[in-house]
Amino acid sequence: MEYSKAKEKPVSKVYWFKCWRENPSGCKEAVWRFSLEDPNAGERVGFASLEGVLAYVKTALAEAEREV
């Protein structure tokens, strides 16, 4: 069965993105830290790299696609 675009359920994800620099003990240089928070679920996930953030979002979007 085919659905028109108007009848398809829209898929969306909302995250609050936060980035900051911190200087962990023993490190000479400050490093970037990142977090994503889902305001609907109240869940927050932290990351040590921007690549980790992107991998998480890609996975979340793929899972959302499978749920449709």
Backbone as a printed PyTorch tensor [residue, N CA C, xyz], in Angstrom:
tensor([[[ 0.8480, -1.1780,  0.0000],
         [ 0.0000,  0.0000,  0.0000],
         [ 0.8900,  1.2370,  0.0000]],

        [[ 0.5920,  2.1870, -0.8410],
         [ 1.3570,  3.4250, -0.9480],
         [ 0.6490,  4.5550, -0.2260]],

        [[ 1.4210,  5.3970,  0.4360],
         [ 0.8780,  6.5510,  1.1410],
         [ 1.3800,  7.8190,  0.4800]],

        [[ 0.5190,  8.8130,  0.4150],
         [ 0.9560, 10.1080, -0.0930],
         [ 1.7280, 10.8280,  1.0110]],

        [[ 2.5200, 11.8010,  0.6250],
         [ 3.3030, 12.5710,  1.6020],
         [ 2.3990, 13.2200,  2.6510]],

        [[ 1.2030, 13.6440,  2.2470],
         [ 0.2930, 14.3160,  3.1650],
         [-0.2150, 13.3690,  4.2440]],

        [[-0.2750, 12.0710,  3.9680],
         [-0.8120, 11.1160,  4.9240],
         [ 0.2670, 10.4640,  5.7780]],

        [[ 1.5370, 10.6370,  5.4160],
         [ 2.6120, 10.0260,  6.1800],
         [ 2.7920, 10.7330,  7.5190]],

        [[ 3.1040,  9.9410,  8.5250],
         [ 3.3700, 10.5060,  9.8460],
         [ 4.7440, 11.1640,  9.8190]],

        [[ 4.8390, 12.4440, 10.1630],
         [ 6.1560, 13.0950, 10.1540],
         [ 7.0550, 12.5260, 11.2470]],

        [[ 8.3210, 12.3970, 10.9310],
         [ 9.3120, 11.9160, 11.8820],
         [10.1840, 13.0970, 12.2760]],

        [[10.2990, 13.3220, 13.5700],
         [11.1680, 14.4110, 14.0190],
         [11.7750, 14.0510, 15.3670]],

        [[12.9230, 14.6140, 15.6210],
         [13.6140, 14.4790, 16.8920],
         [14.0250, 15.8700, 17.3290]],

        [[13.9010, 16.1390, 18.6140],
         [14.3080, 17.4310, 19.1520],
         [15.3460, 17.1680, 20.2430]],

        [[16.4730, 17.8700, 20.1430],
         [17.5130, 17.7660, 21.1600],
         [17.9970, 19.1610, 21.5070]],

        [[18.3280, 19.3580, 22.7660],
         [19.0630, 20.5520, 23.1740],
         [20.5310, 20.1800, 23.1220]],

        [[21.3050, 20.9520, 22.4060],
         [22.7290, 20.6860, 22.2230],
         [23.5150, 21.6630, 23.0770]],

        [[24.4460, 21.1380, 23.8560],
         [25.2770, 21.9910, 24.7020],
         [26.7330, 21.6160, 24.4700]],

        [[27.5910, 22.6300, 24.3890],
         [29.0320, 22.3760, 24.2970],
         [29.7490, 23.3490, 25.2230]],

        [[30.8260, 22.8530, 25.8200],
         [31.5970, 23.6640, 26.7430],
         [33.0310, 23.1400, 26.8050]],

        [[33.9100, 23.9660, 27.3130],
         [35.3150, 23.5600, 27.4780],
         [35.5820, 23.3530, 28.9590]],

        [[36.3390, 22.3170, 29.2390],
         [36.7550, 22.0830, 30.6170],
         [38.2070, 21.6260, 30.6230]],

        [[38.8250, 21.7850, 31.7630],
         [40.2230, 21.4330, 31.9130],
         [40.3340, 20.3180, 32.9510]],

        [[40.2390, 19.0540, 32.5010],
         [40.3270, 17.9450, 33.4630],
         [41.6860, 17.9240, 34.1550]],

        [[41.6980, 17.4440, 35.3730],
         [42.9680, 17.3950, 36.1130],
         [43.9600, 16.5110, 35.3640]],

        [[45.1910, 16.9740, 35.3300],
         [46.2340, 16.2400, 34.6330],
         [46.3760, 16.6150, 33.1700]],

        [[45.4570, 17.4170, 32.6390],
         [45.5350, 17.8410, 31.2390],
         [46.0710, 19.2660, 31.1770]],

        [[46.9580, 19.4990, 30.2390],
         [47.5220, 20.8420, 30.0820],
         [46.5880, 21.7580, 29.3090]],

        [[45.7930, 21.1800, 28.4200],
         [44.8910, 21.9810, 27.5950],
         [43.4390, 21.6490, 27.9020]],

        [[42.5890, 22.6380, 27.7430],
         [41.1570, 22.4240, 27.9100],
         [40.6340, 21.5860, 26.7450]],

        [[39.6080, 20.8130, 27.0130],
         [39.0020, 19.9730, 25.9840],
         [37.5220, 20.3200, 25.8560]],

        [[36.9780, 20.0590, 24.6940],
         [35.5550, 20.2880, 24.4610],
         [34.7510, 19.0970, 24.9490]],

        [[33.6150, 19.3790, 25.5380],
         [32.6460, 18.3690, 25.9630],
         [31.3020, 18.7390, 25.3460]],

        [[30.4590, 17.7460, 25.1670],
         [29.1770, 17.9520, 24.4950],
         [28.0910, 17.1540, 25.2010]],

        [[26.8560, 17.6300, 25.0880],
         [25.7270, 16.8470, 25.5620],
         [24.5130, 17.1260, 24.6830]],

        [[23.6600, 16.1240, 24.6140],
         [22.3590, 16.2390, 23.9570],
         [21.3060, 15.8970, 24.9930]],

        [[20.2510, 16.6940, 25.0400],
         [19.1550, 16.4020, 25.9550],
         [17.8600, 16.3320, 25.1560]],

        [[17.1160, 15.2740, 25.4010],
         [15.7910, 15.1180, 24.8010],
         [14.8020, 15.7710, 25.7600]],

        [[14.2480, 16.9370, 25.3970],
         [13.3710, 17.6400, 26.3270],
         [12.0540, 16.9090, 26.5780]],

        [[11.6520, 16.0490, 25.6500],
         [10.4060, 15.2990, 25.8320],
         [10.5820, 14.1620, 26.8250]],

        [[11.7110, 13.4770, 26.7650],
         [11.9660, 12.3400, 27.6560],
         [12.7440, 12.7370, 28.9000]],

        [[13.3750, 13.9130, 28.8800],
         [14.1830, 14.3560, 30.0140],
         [15.4940, 13.5990, 30.1470]],

        [[15.9370, 12.9650, 29.0630],
         [17.1820, 12.2040, 29.0900],
         [18.3220, 13.0480, 28.5360]],

        [[19.5010, 12.9150, 29.1690],
         [20.6820, 13.6440, 28.7220],
         [21.8100, 12.6510, 28.5110]],

        [[22.5550, 12.8320, 27.4180],
         [23.6860, 11.9710, 27.0990],
         [24.9030, 12.8550, 26.8810]],

        [[26.0260, 12.4900, 27.4900],
         [27.2520, 13.2650, 27.3630],
         [28.2310, 12.6220, 26.3950]],

        [[29.0710, 13.4550, 25.7760],
         [30.0250, 12.9970, 24.7740],
         [31.3580, 13.7120, 24.9620]],

        [[32.4310, 12.9970, 24.6530],
         [33.7660, 13.5720, 24.7230],
         [34.2200, 14.0950, 23.3670]],

        [[33.4430, 13.8070, 22.3100],
         [33.8320, 14.2600, 20.9730],
         [32.5980, 14.6220, 20.1520]],

        [[32.8100, 15.5040, 19.2100],
         [31.7380, 15.8770, 18.2980],
         [31.3560, 14.6940, 17.4070]],

        [[32.3230, 13.8610, 17.0850],
         [32.0480, 12.6690, 16.2880],
         [31.0770, 11.7450, 17.0160]],

        [[31.2150, 11.6560, 18.3370],
         [30.3010, 10.8420, 19.1390],
         [28.8780, 11.3780, 19.0910]],

        [[28.7510, 12.6990, 19.1140],
         [27.4290, 13.3300, 19.0100],
         [26.7860, 12.9560, 17.6760]],

        [[27.5490, 13.1020, 16.5980],
         [27.0030, 12.8080, 15.2700],
         [26.6320, 11.3360, 15.1230]],

        [[27.4320, 10.4400, 15.6630],
         [27.1220,  9.0100, 15.5990],
         [25.8270,  8.7130, 16.3560]],

        [[25.6490,  9.3440, 17.5030],
         [24.4380,  9.1510, 18.2930],
         [23.1970,  9.6240, 17.5230]],

        [[23.2960, 10.8030, 16.9150],
         [22.1590, 11.3530, 16.1700],
         [21.8390, 10.4730, 14.9570]],

        [[22.8530, 10.0100, 14.2500],
         [22.6220,  9.1240, 13.1080],
         [21.8920,  7.8530, 13.5320]],

        [[22.2980,  7.2870, 14.6480],
         [21.6510,  6.0760, 15.1580],
         [20.2070,  6.3600, 15.5580]],

        [[19.9830,  7.4740, 16.2480],
         [18.6300,  7.8370, 16.6880],
         [17.7070,  8.0530, 15.4940]],

        [[18.2180,  8.6770, 14.4370],
         [17.3930,  8.9120, 13.2480],
         [17.0970,  7.6040, 12.5160]],

        [[18.0700,  6.7130, 12.4560],
         [17.8460,  5.4150, 11.8240],
         [16.7860,  4.6220, 12.5910]],

        [[16.8370,  4.6600, 13.9090],
         [15.8380,  3.9760, 14.7230],
         [14.4500,  4.5830, 14.5280]],

        [[14.3810,  5.9090, 14.4250],
         [13.1020,  6.5860, 14.2010],
         [12.5220,  6.1850, 12.8390]],

        [[13.3760,  6.0270, 11.8450],
         [12.9220,  5.5980, 10.5030],
         [12.3000,  4.2090, 10.5710]],

        [[12.9170,  3.3130, 11.3400],
         [12.4160,  1.9330, 11.4380],
         [11.0730,  1.8750, 12.1490]],

        [[10.8040,  2.8360, 13.0270],
         [ 9.5620,  2.8550, 13.7900],
         [ 8.3760,  3.3200, 12.9640]],

        [[ 8.6320,  3.9290, 11.8280],
         [ 7.5330,  4.4750, 11.0080],
         [ 6.8550,  3.3620, 10.2560]]])
